[in-house]
Amino acid sequence: GTLYPVLYRLESAGLIEARWETRERGVPRKYYRLTEAGARELASLVGDWCAFAAAVNRLLSVEDGTR
């Protein structure tokens, strides 16, 4: 129950776009794609995550005596 609310928020923020596709047989399916704004936001968040992970790794290295 948590995935769709997140997708709806991302769509409302303009970070993803949705489209419906119906095959000859089967039920309609909704597909999502990243927008340009979404790609920029993702790049920013990845940069933040990498900086955080590097800081944690430095702390762990100091604590276990490898530095």
HELIX and SHEET records of a PDB file:
HELIX    1   1 LEU A    3  SER A   12  1                                  10    
HELIX    2   2 GLU A   36  GLU A   63  1                                  28    
SHEET    1   A 2 ILE A  16  GLU A  21  0                                        
SHEET    2   A 2 ARG A  29  LEU A  34 -1                                        
END                                                                             
